[in-house]
Amino acid sequence: MSFNENGFLGEQINEIMSEIYNQNKELFDYIIELNSFAQRFKFRLDVKVDNLQQIVATCAFIKFLNSFQSVFILAQRGLESDSKALLRVALEELFILKGLCDDPDFTKKYLGTDLLQRREVLKILEKDTSNKTFSKELKSSFTPEEINEISNKLDEEIKKIDAKKISIKQLAEDVGLYDFYSAYKVLCDDIHTSPRTLEKYITTDDSSGAIFLTEPTTVDVEKTLSTLIYLMFTALENLMILFGIASDEEFHKLCLIKDYLLKDVFKK
């Protein structure tokens, strides 16, 4: 059966996954080992119930860990653009996690952004007179007076804590991860479907002109997986500092293997 019969949902994807895995076996095997360490590591976080910084940082790490695994899953299936889009998500999560680990005050600043997001949604709700954004049923569940009351309360809370939007670029610089921000900007292409990201789906020849490419791609899989590894180490090292966890023999071994595997990746 052709791959194009059912695409990534067909049975042939299992054979393709095996091929992609074998082509990058060392990296995939290593990420499985690193992921196993991270899965066990999260249970070593001794979170104090009255420590907001630790609570929010732990939640952020769990979300980051999910993205870490998602990039692996998509990369192994040859869904390269999607894996890179999620790698960008993981980068943003890492910037936030680093901020949370570094500074207790950042925790409050970060949580304050939720007030701004809720206020923005209310503004859209107030202006949506044509029911294009929100359904008529949803809008009818709030009276104008109720919306106005909620808006006023949000405005008061925003003013009280001086809530401000967080610039990802500035955050990356503040937490000492500005080198990663370059990768973050490049990966924006896959998030926003820039014209250049479409090049991988077409080629040409003299006989038939345009040929559209629909099968899995792995052009950047090595760099995607390598970046993913660096992100996880950064996350783990900062959580160790926040929670006072000493580096053990297993982590030291993982560090040595990482240095060996990735020593030439970004020189290619």
Backbone hydrogen bonds in HBPLUS format (Angstrom, degrees):
<---DONOR---> <-ACCEPTOR-->    atom                        ^
c    i                          cat <-CA-CA->   ^        H-A-AA   ^      H-
h    n   atom  resd res      DA  || num        DHA   H-A  angle D-A-AA Bond
n    s   type  num  typ     dist DA aas  dist angle  dist       angle   num
A0005-GLU N   A0002-SER O   3.05 MM   3  5.44 163.1  2.07 111.5 116.7     1
A0007-GLY N   A0003-PHE O   2.68 MM   4  5.23 131.3  1.91 153.5 168.9     2
A0009-LEU N   A0006-ASN O   3.12 MM   3  5.53 151.7  2.20 137.3 135.8     3
A0010-GLY N   A0007-GLY O   3.17 MM   3  5.60 167.6  2.18 115.6 118.3     4
A0013-ILE N   A0010-GLY O   3.39 MM   3  5.98 159.5  2.43 110.4 115.7     5
A0014-ASN N   A0011-GLU O   3.14 MM   3  6.00 158.3  2.19 122.2 126.3     6
A0015-GLU N   A0012-GLN O   3.07 MM   3  5.42 124.8  2.38 106.2 118.7     7
A0016-ILE N   A0012-GLN O   3.14 MM   4  6.50 158.9  2.19 150.9 157.3     8
A0017-MET N   A0013-ILE O   2.77 MM   4  5.93 157.8  1.82 148.8 154.7     9
A0018-SER N   A0014-ASN O   3.16 MM   4  6.33 152.2  2.24 138.1 144.8    10
A0019-GLU N   A0015-GLU O   3.09 MM   4  6.42 152.0  2.17 144.0 151.2    11
A0020-ILE N   A0016-ILE O   2.93 MM   4  6.22 166.7  1.95 159.3 161.9    12
A0021-TYR N   A0017-MET O   2.88 MM   4  5.98 158.9  1.92 147.4 154.0    13
A0022-ASN N   A0018-SER O   2.98 MM   4  6.14 162.7  2.01 146.6 150.8    14
A0023-GLN N   A0019-GLU O   3.02 MM   4  6.22 146.6  2.14 145.7 154.8    15
A0024-ASN N   A0021-TYR O   3.12 MM   3  5.35 140.4  2.29 101.8 112.8    16
A0028-PHE N   A0024-ASN O   3.02 MM   4  6.23 172.8  2.02 163.4 165.8    17
A0029-ASP N   A0025-LYS O   2.83 MM   4  5.85 169.5  1.84 156.3 159.9    18
A0030-TYR N   A0026-GLU O   2.99 MM   4  6.02 152.7  2.07 138.0 146.1    19
A0031-ILE N   A0027-LEU O   2.91 MM   4  6.13 158.1  1.95 151.3 156.9    20
A0032-ILE N   A0028-PHE O   3.05 MM   4  6.31 153.0  2.12 148.6 155.6    21
A0033-GLU N   A0029-ASP O   3.13 MM   4  6.44 153.1  2.21 143.8 150.6    22
A0034-LEU N   A0030-TYR O   2.79 MM   4  6.10 159.8  1.83 153.6 159.8    23
A0035-ASN N   A0031-ILE O   2.74 MM   4  5.81 155.7  1.80 146.7 153.6    24
A0036-SER N   A0032-ILE O   3.03 MM   4  6.20 149.4  2.12 138.9 146.7    25
A0037-PHE N   A0033-GLU O   3.11 MM   4  6.47 153.1  2.19 144.7 151.3    26
A0038-ALA N   A0034-LEU O   2.96 MM   4  6.28 159.6  2.00 148.5 154.1    27
A0039-GLN N   A0035-ASN O   2.83 MM   4  6.04 155.4  1.89 152.0 158.4    28
A0040-ARG N   A0036-SER O   3.17 MM   4  6.39 154.6  2.24 143.6 149.3    29
A0041-PHE N   A0037-PHE O   2.75 MM   4  5.89 146.2  1.87 146.4 157.9    30
A0042-LYS N   A0038-ALA O   3.18 MM   4  6.32 150.0  2.27 147.7 150.9    31
A0043-PHE N   A0040-ARG O   3.18 MM   3  5.69 145.8  2.30 109.1 117.9    32
A0044-ARG N   A0041-PHE O   2.79 MM   3  5.19 157.8  1.84 115.2 122.9    33
A0045-LEU N   A0042-LYS O   3.47 MM   3  5.58 164.3  2.50 100.1 104.3    34
A0047-VAL N   A0045-LEU O   3.01 MM   2  5.68 122.4  2.36 109.6  93.5    35
A0051-ASN N   A0048-LYS O   3.00 MM   3  5.22 164.7  2.03 117.7 118.7    36
A0055-ILE N   A0051-ASN O   3.07 MM   4  6.34 160.3  2.11 154.4 160.6    37
A0056-VAL N   A0052-LEU O   2.98 MM   4  6.10 175.2  1.98 157.9 158.5    38
A0057-ALA N   A0053-GLN O   2.99 MM   4  6.02 159.2  2.03 146.1 152.7    39
A0058-THR N   A0054-GLN O   2.98 MM   4  6.02 153.5  2.05 142.6 149.1    40
A0059-CYS N   A0055-ILE O   3.12 MM   4  6.42 159.0  2.17 147.1 152.6    41
A0060-ALA N   A0056-VAL O   2.92 MM   4  6.14 157.4  1.97 148.4 155.0    42
A0061-PHE N   A0057-ALA O   2.92 MM   4  6.15 146.4  2.03 142.5 151.6    43
A0062-ILE N   A0058-THR O   3.04 MM   4  6.34 156.8  2.09 150.0 155.3    44
A0063-LYS N   A0059-CYS O   3.09 MM   4  6.40 159.5  2.14 149.5 154.6    45
A0064-PHE N   A0060-ALA O   2.93 MM   4  6.13 155.5  1.99 143.3 150.7    46
A0065-LEU N   A0061-PHE O   2.76 MM   4  5.99 156.1  1.82 152.1 158.6    47
A0066-ASN N   A0062-ILE O   3.06 MM   4  6.33 150.1  2.15 144.6 151.7    48
A0067-SER N   A0063-LYS O   3.14 MM   4  6.48 154.9  2.20 146.8 153.1    49
A0068-PHE N   A0064-PHE O   2.86 MM   4  6.12 155.5  1.92 151.9 159.6    50
A0069-GLN N   A0065-LEU O   3.09 MM   4  6.34 159.1  2.13 147.5 151.3    51
A0070-SER N   A0066-ASN O   2.96 MM   4  6.17 146.5  2.07 140.8 151.0    52
A0071-VAL N   A0067-SER O   2.93 MM   4  6.18 157.6  1.98 156.9 160.3    53
A0072-PHE N   A0068-PHE O   3.37 MM   4  6.64 160.5  2.41 142.5 147.3    54
A0073-ILE N   A0069-GLN O   3.02 MM   4  6.30 163.1  2.05 149.8 153.7    55
A0074-LEU N   A0070-SER O   2.99 MM   4  6.20 166.8  2.00 156.0 158.5    56
A0075-ALA N   A0071-VAL O   2.87 MM   4  5.94 161.3  1.91 152.1 158.0    57
A0076-GLN N   A0072-PHE O   2.99 MM   4  6.13 157.1  2.05 152.4 157.9    58
A0077-ARG N   A0074-LEU O   3.15 MM   3  5.20 136.7  2.35  96.9 108.9    59
A0079-LEU N   A0074-LEU O   3.02 MM   5  5.19 152.3  2.10 161.6 154.1    60
A0078-GLY N   A0075-ALA O   3.16 MM   3  5.22 162.4  2.20 104.6 109.7    61
A0217-THR N   A0078-GLY O   3.01 MM 139  4.94 159.7  2.06 135.0 130.4    62
A0083-SER N   A0079-LEU O   2.90 MM   4  6.12 152.6  1.97 152.7 161.5    63
A0084-LYS N   A0080-GLU O   2.96 MM   4  6.20 152.6  2.04 151.6 158.7    64
A0085-ALA N   A0081-SER O   2.96 MM   4  6.19 145.8  2.08 140.9 150.6    65
A0086-LEU N   A0082-ASP O   3.04 MM   4  6.30 156.3  2.10 145.9 151.3    66
A0087-LEU N   A0083-SER O   2.92 MM   4  6.10 132.8  2.14 132.6 146.2    67
A0088-ARG N   A0084-LYS O   3.08 MM   4  6.36 146.0  2.20 141.0 148.1    68
A0089-VAL N   A0085-ALA O   3.22 MM   4  6.63 147.8  2.33 136.7 145.3    69
A0090-ALA N   A0086-LEU O   2.91 MM   4  6.20 155.7  1.97 144.5 150.5    70
A0091-LEU N   A0087-LEU O   2.93 MM   4  6.23 145.2  2.05 142.2 151.9    71
A0092-GLU N   A0088-ARG O   3.05 MM   4  6.40 160.9  2.09 152.3 155.7    72
A0093-GLU N   A0089-VAL O   2.95 MM   4  6.25 157.7  2.01 149.8 156.7    73
A0094-LEU N   A0090-ALA O   2.88 MM   4  6.10 145.8  2.00 141.4 150.9    74
A0095-PHE N   A0091-LEU O   2.97 MM   4  6.35 155.9  2.03 152.6 158.3    75
A0096-ILE N   A0092-GLU O   3.12 MM   4  6.40 163.3  2.15 150.2 154.0    76
A0097-LEU N   A0093-GLU O   2.82 MM   4  6.03 160.4  1.86 147.9 154.3    77
A0098-LYS N   A0094-LEU O   2.81 MM   4  5.96 161.3  1.84 154.1 158.5    78
A0099-GLY N   A0095-PHE O   3.03 MM   4  6.27 154.3  2.10 142.5 149.6    79
A0100-LEU N   A0096-ILE O   2.89 MM   4  6.18 154.5  1.96 151.4 158.6    80
A0101-CYS N   A0097-LEU O   2.93 MM   4  6.18 151.5  2.01 147.5 155.1    81
A0102-ASP N   A0098-LYS O   2.92 MM   4  6.03 149.6  2.01 147.1 155.3    82
A0103-ASP N   A0099-GLY O   3.15 MM   4  6.12 161.6  2.19 150.4 153.1    83
A0106-PHE N   A0103-ASP O   3.03 MM   3  5.34 136.6  2.22 105.4 117.1    84
A0107-THR N   A0104-PRO O   3.18 MM   3  5.50 137.5  2.37 102.5 113.1    85
A0109-LYS N   A0105-ASP O   3.23 MM   4  6.55 160.1  2.27 146.2 152.0    86
A0110-TYR N   A0106-PHE O   2.73 MM   4  5.90 161.1  1.77 156.1 160.6    87
A0111-LEU N   A0107-THR O   2.97 MM   4  6.20 165.8  1.99 150.7 154.4    88
A0112-GLY N   A0108-LYS O   2.93 MM   4  6.03 141.9  2.08 140.7 151.2    89
A0113-THR N   A0110-TYR O   3.11 MM   3  5.54 149.3  2.21 107.7 116.1    90
A0114-ASP N   A0111-LEU O   3.15 MM   3  5.75 155.3  2.21 113.2 119.8    91
A0115-LEU N   A0112-GLY O   3.13 MM   3  5.56 135.4  2.34 107.5 117.6    92
A0117-GLN N   A0113-THR O   3.02 MM   4  6.35 153.6  2.10 147.3 154.4    93
A0118-ARG N   A0114-ASP O   2.95 MM   4  6.16 159.5  1.99 149.3 154.5    94
A0119-ARG N   A0115-LEU O   2.92 MM   4  6.11 152.9  2.00 144.8 152.7    95
A0120-GLU N   A0116-LEU O   2.96 MM   4  6.15 148.3  2.06 141.5 149.9    96
A0121-VAL N   A0117-GLN O   3.07 MM   4  6.37 153.5  2.15 145.6 151.9    97
A0122-LEU N   A0118-ARG O   3.10 MM   4  6.37 155.0  2.16 144.1 150.6    98
A0123-LYS N   A0119-ARG O   3.02 MM   4  6.31 149.0  2.12 144.7 152.9    99
A0124-ILE N   A0120-GLU O   3.11 MM   4  6.43 154.7  2.18 146.6 152.7   100
A0125-LEU N   A0121-VAL O   2.91 MM   4  6.20 154.3  1.98 146.8 154.7   101
A0126-GLU N   A0122-LEU O   2.86 MM   4  6.08 154.1  1.92 148.7 155.2   102
A0127-LYS N   A0123-LYS O   3.09 MM   4  6.30 148.1  2.19 142.7 150.6   103
A0128-ASP N   A0124-ILE O   2.97 MM   4  5.97 122.9  2.30 142.1 156.1   104
A0129-THR N   A0127-LYS O   2.91 MM   2  5.82 121.6  2.26 114.8  98.3   105
A0139-LYS N   A0135-SER O   3.05 MM   4  6.36 167.8  2.07 154.9 157.8   106
A0140-SER N   A0136-LYS O   2.93 MM   4  6.04 148.6  2.03 143.5 152.1   107
A0141-SER N   A0138-LEU O   3.08 MM   3  5.38 152.2  2.16 105.3 113.9   108
A0142-PHE N   A0139-LYS O   3.21 MM   3  5.80 167.0  2.23 114.7 118.6   109
A0146-GLU N   A0143-THR O   2.96 MM   3  5.13 118.3  2.35 100.9 116.2   110
A0147-ILE N   A0143-THR O   3.02 MM   4  6.38 161.9  2.05 160.4 165.2   111
A0148-ASN N   A0144-PRO O   2.96 MM   4  6.09 158.3  2.01 144.8 151.0   112
A0149-GLU N   A0145-GLU O   2.93 MM   4  6.13 149.6  2.02 142.4 150.8   113
A0150-ILE N   A0146-GLU O   2.96 MM   4  6.22 161.8  1.99 152.2 156.3   114
A0151-SER N   A0147-ILE O   2.91 MM   4  6.08 158.9  1.96 147.9 154.3   115
A0152-ASN N   A0148-ASN O   2.97 MM   4  6.16 157.6  2.02 144.9 150.5   116
A0153-LYS N   A0149-GLU O   3.05 MM   4  6.29 156.4  2.11 146.7 152.9   117
A0154-LEU N   A0150-ILE O   2.94 MM   4  6.19 158.8  1.99 150.8 156.7   118
A0155-ASP N   A0151-SER O   2.90 MM   4  6.12 159.7  1.94 150.2 156.0   119
A0156-GLU N   A0152-ASN O   3.00 MM   4  6.22 151.3  2.09 143.0 150.4   120
A0157-GLU N   A0153-LYS O   2.99 MM   4  6.29 158.6  2.03 148.7 154.1   121
A0158-ILE N   A0154-LEU O   2.83 MM   4  6.03 162.4  1.86 156.0 161.0   122
A0159-LYS N   A0155-ASP O   2.99 MM   4  6.11 159.3  2.03 143.8 149.3   123
A0160-LYS N   A0156-GLU O   2.85 MM   4  5.99 151.1  1.93 143.5 152.4   124
A0161-ILE N   A0157-GLU O   3.12 MM   4  6.35 160.9  2.16 153.0 154.7   125
A0162-ASP N   A0158-ILE O   2.86 MM   4  5.57 112.4  2.33 132.7 149.5   126
A0163-ALA N   A0158-ILE O   3.00 MM   5  5.09 152.3  2.08 139.1 146.4   127
A0171-LEU N   A0167-SER O   2.81 MM   4  5.99 156.5  1.86 151.8 159.6   128
A0172-ALA N   A0168-ILE O   2.87 MM   4  6.02 163.3  1.89 150.4 154.0   129
A0173-GLU N   A0169-LYS O   3.17 MM   4  6.43 152.5  2.25 141.7 148.9   130
A0174-ASP N   A0170-GLN O   2.80 MM   4  6.02 159.7  1.84 150.2 156.5   131
A0175-VAL N   A0171-LEU O   2.95 MM   4  6.14 154.0  2.02 156.0 161.1   132
A0177-LEU N   A0172-ALA O   2.77 MM   5  4.93 152.1  1.85 166.0 163.2   133
A0176-GLY N   A0173-GLU O   3.20 MM   3  5.23 161.8  2.23 104.6 109.6   134
A0180-PHE N   A0177-LEU O   3.02 MM   3  5.51 132.9  2.25 109.5 120.9   135
A0181-TYR N   A0178-TYR O   2.94 MM   3  4.90 133.3  2.16  94.5 108.4   136
A0184-TYR N   A0180-PHE O   3.03 MM   4  6.36 154.1  2.10 147.0 155.2   137
A0185-LYS N   A0181-TYR O   2.92 MM   4  6.20 154.2  1.99 149.9 154.5   138
A0186-VAL N   A0182-SER O   3.12 MM   4  6.40 159.6  2.17 147.1 152.4   139
A0187-LEU N   A0183-ALA O   2.93 MM   4  6.13 157.9  1.98 151.7 157.7   140
A0188-CYS N   A0185-LYS O   3.13 MM   3  5.19 149.3  2.23  98.6 108.0   141
A0189-ASP N   A0186-VAL O   3.27 MM   3  6.11 160.9  2.30 118.3 122.0   142
A0190-ASP N   A0187-LEU O   3.14 MM   3  5.60 131.6  2.38 107.8 117.7   143
A0191-ILE N   A0188-CYS O   3.09 MM   3  5.01 122.6  2.43  93.8 108.9   144
A0192-HIS N   A0188-CYS O   2.90 MM   4  6.08 166.1  1.92 162.0 163.9   145
A0193-THR N   A0189-ASP O   2.95 MM   4  5.65 107.1  2.50 135.6 148.8   146
A0194-SER N   A0189-ASP O   3.07 MM   5  5.00 162.0  2.10 137.5 142.9   147
A0197-THR N   A0194-SER O   2.98 MM   3  5.57 141.2  2.13 116.5 126.6   148
A0198-LEU N   A0195-PRO O   3.04 MM   3  5.50 153.2  2.11 111.3 119.6   149
A0199-GLU N   A0196-ARG O   3.24 MM   3  5.56 160.2  2.28 108.4 114.1   150
A0201-TYR N   A0198-LEU O   3.04 MM   3  5.60 163.2  2.07 117.6 123.0   151
A0202-ILE N   A0199-GLU O   3.30 MM   3  5.77 163.6  2.33 120.0 119.0   152
A0213-LEU N   A0201-TYR O   2.79 MM  12  4.53 161.8  1.83 110.2 116.5   153
A0203-THR N   A0211-ILE O   2.83 MM   8  5.20 147.7  1.94 146.6 157.2   154
A0211-ILE N   A0203-THR O   2.71 MM   8  5.20 160.5  1.75 156.5 153.7   155
A0205-ASP N   A0209-GLY O   3.02 MM   4  5.23 143.0  2.16 130.6 141.4   156
A0209-GLY N   A0205-ASP O   3.14 MM   4  5.23 137.3  2.33 136.5 142.2   157
A0221-VAL N   A0218-THR O   3.33 MM   3  5.02 168.1  2.34 101.4 104.8   158
A0224-THR N   A0220-ASP O   2.91 MM   4  6.10 157.1  1.97 157.5 165.2   159
A0225-LEU N   A0221-VAL O   2.96 MM   4  6.08 169.0  1.97 151.8 153.9   160
A0226-SER N   A0222-GLU O   2.98 MM   4  6.07 153.3  2.05 141.4 149.6   161
A0227-THR N   A0223-LYS O   2.92 MM   4  5.98 162.1  1.95 145.1 149.6   162
A0228-LEU N   A0224-THR O   3.03 MM   4  6.19 155.8  2.09 143.9 151.1   163
A0229-ILE N   A0225-LEU O   3.06 MM   4  6.35 148.2  2.17 143.5 150.7   164
A0230-TYR N   A0226-SER O   3.16 MM   4  6.55 160.1  2.21 149.9 154.1   165
A0231-LEU N   A0227-THR O   2.98 MM   4  6.30 155.2  2.04 152.8 159.9   166
A0232-MET N   A0228-LEU O   3.12 MM   4  6.42 157.2  2.17 148.0 153.2   167
A0233-PHE N   A0229-ILE O   3.09 MM   4  6.41 162.2  2.13 155.3 159.7   168
A0234-THR N   A0230-TYR O   3.06 MM   4  6.28 156.9  2.12 147.9 154.1   169
A0235-ALA N   A0231-LEU O   2.99 MM   4  6.26 158.0  2.04 149.9 155.8   170
A0236-LEU N   A0232-MET O   2.92 MM   4  6.15 168.6  1.93 157.1 159.4   171
A0237-GLU N   A0233-PHE O   2.94 MM   4  6.01 166.7  1.95 150.8 154.7   172
A0238-ASN N   A0234-THR O   3.18 MM   4  6.28 156.5  2.24 144.2 149.7   173
A0239-LEU N   A0235-ALA O   3.07 MM   4  6.28 153.0  2.15 148.8 156.4   174
A0240-MET N   A0236-LEU O   2.94 MM   4  6.14 150.9  2.03 149.0 157.1   175
A0241-ILE N   A0237-GLU O   3.25 MM   4  6.52 147.7  2.36 137.1 144.5   176
A0242-LEU N   A0238-ASN O   3.05 MM   4  6.31 164.5  2.08 147.1 150.9   177
A0243-PHE N   A0239-LEU O   2.93 MM   4  6.03 164.9  1.95 152.8 156.1   178
A0244-GLY N   A0240-MET O   2.84 MM   4  5.53 109.2  2.35 132.6 146.7   179
A0245-ILE N   A0240-MET O   2.83 MM   5  4.59 150.1  1.92 132.7 139.9   180
A0244-GLY N   A0241-ILE O   3.36 MM   3  5.10 153.2  2.43  94.7 102.4   181
A0252-HIS N   A0248-ASP O   3.00 MM   4  6.26 160.0  2.05 152.6 158.8   182
A0253-LYS N   A0249-GLU O   2.95 MM   4  6.15 154.5  2.02 147.3 153.7   183
A0254-LEU N   A0250-GLU O   3.01 MM   4  6.30 155.5  2.07 146.3 152.8   184
A0255-CYS N   A0251-PHE O   2.94 MM   4  6.23 149.7  2.04 147.7 156.0   185
A0256-LEU N   A0252-HIS O   3.10 MM   4  6.40 155.4  2.16 147.2 152.8   186
A0257-ILE N   A0253-LYS O   3.04 MM   4  6.33 160.8  2.08 152.3 157.1   187
A0258-LYS N   A0254-LEU O   2.91 MM   4  6.04 156.8  1.96 145.3 152.2   188
A0259-ASP N   A0255-CYS O   2.99 MM   4  6.23 163.3  2.02 151.3 154.7   189
A0260-TYR N   A0256-LEU O   3.15 MM   4  6.38 149.6  2.25 141.6 149.5   190
A0261-LEU N   A0257-ILE O   2.85 MM   4  6.09 166.8  1.87 158.0 161.2   191
A0262-LEU N   A0258-LYS O   2.95 MM   4  5.99 161.0  1.99 157.0 161.2   192
A0267-LYS N   A0264-ASP O   3.15 MM   3  5.31 161.7  2.19 110.2 115.3   193
A0268-LYS N   A0265-VAL O   3.47 MM   3  6.00 167.2  2.49 110.2 113.8   194
